[in-house]
């Protein structure tokens, strides 16, 4: 891991970091689009760009997210930097669990599985090993359920129905 990546993980729990990062998301989207997903989050942390279908608009919505690999799947979390509101992309996945991710320049159609129970606990541990600030985000979210999704490549054991509420 780079020195800058290590520093980013250390300061990630500060409120100012979340505020600054939210301001940089539009620029991150542009960089991700221009590099066809090869550079997201300045390459500091494992990141992907998820494209969901807007639950109200029906239009494609793309967001850069940190992820951790889990077998051939990608694990993402709806932390929203610890805000008290759910991120739009997570709400979109609840309405329509089909999506697409750009990871390192590769486009992969996926189906979202909302994690619950022991599986959620296992995935939570993977996520906080990669980004310890998630623990702080839980406290900051004011009791909001922070959803964890396992994004399974289409046709590889994805659930048949919509994600379960967890």
N, C-alpha and C positions, 0 to 999 in steps of 0.2 A: 504494500500500500504506500502511496506517495505521502510525503510530509504534509502537503496541502490537504490530502484526503483525511489524514489523521487529525489535523487541526480542525477541519470541517466537522468531523464527528464529535470533537470535544466542545465546540461552541454551539452545536445544533440544538441544545436544550434551552438556550437563552431566548427570551421573547423577541429581542431585536433581530435575531437570526431568522425566525419565522416570518416576521414582518418584511425583512429585506428579501427573503427567498420568494415570498408571494409576489413582490414587485418584479422579480426577475423571471417568473414563470412565462409571461408572454415572449420574452427574448429567448428563453430556453426552447419554447415551441418552434420559433423561427429557426434557430440553430439546428434543432432536431430535424425539421423539414428540409433545410438546405443540405444537411449531411446524410439525408435519407436514414435517419435514426442511428447513425454511427456515433454521434456525439450528443449526449444528453447530460444535463447537470455538469457540464464542462468536463465530463469524464472522471469526476471526483468520486462518485459512488455508482454502484451498478444501477443503471436506470433504463427505462423503456418508455415508449410513448404508446399510451392506450387510446384507441379510438372506439368510442361507444356511440350508440344512437340516442340522441336527445329524447328524453321521455315525453316532453311536450312538443318540441319542434319537429322531431323525426329526422333532424339533420345530424351529420357526423360531428362528434365533439372529441377533440384530441387533447390529452393532458400528459405531461411528463411525470413519471412516478419512479420512486426507488422500488426495486424489487429484490427478492432473494430467490434463487433457483430451488426447486424441490422436485428432484427427478427431472422429467421433461417439462414440468409446469413452472409457472412464475407466480410468486406470492406477493401480493400488494396489500396495502393497508389504507383505509380511509381516515387517516389521522387529521387531515386538513390543517396541519401545523398546530394542532391542539385547540382549534377554534370550537365553539359550542355548536356549530352547524355542520351537517353532513356535507361532504364534497359532492358536487353535482355528478361527477363520473360514477360514484358509488350508487347514487340513487338511480342513475341510468342503467347500471348493471342489474339492479333489483327489478327494474321494469322489463329489461331485455338482456338476458345474460350472454348474448353473443356479442363479440367484440373482435378487435384486431389489435395486435401489438407489433410495434417496430422495435426489435432488439438487435443492436449491433448491425444495423443495415438490413436485417431480415424481417420480412412481414409474415406474421403468423396469425391465422384465424384462431380464436380461442373461445371457450365457453367458461363463464365464471361460476365457481362453486363457492357459496358463502360458507365459511368455516364456522363450526360450532363444537362445543364440548371439548373432548380430549384432542381432537384434531386442531381446533383453534388454539389450544394451549401449546401444542407442539409447534405450530406455525408462528405463534407469538414469540417463542424462544428464538427461532431462526431470525425473525425480524429485529429483535432487540440486540442480537449479537452483531448485526450489520449496522444498526442505527440506534444506539442506546437512548437517544433523546425521545424515542417513542414513550418511554416510561413517564417522562415529564409531560408529554402531550396528553396522556390519559388524565393526569391530574388537572391540567389546564382545561380540558374539554368539559368540565363541570358535570360529570356523570353521564354524558352522552356515550352511547355504545359506539365504540370504534370498530368498524367492520373490517374483517380480514377476508380476502378473496384468494382462492387458488385458481389461477387461470390455466386451464388445461387445453393444450392444442386440440383443435377440432378433430373428432374421430378417434380420440385416444382416452376412452374411459370417462368422458365428461358426463355429468348427470343428465338424465333424459328430460327433466322438468325444470321449472324456474328454480332459482336458488332458494333454499329454505331460510326462514327468518331465524336468526340466532342471536 
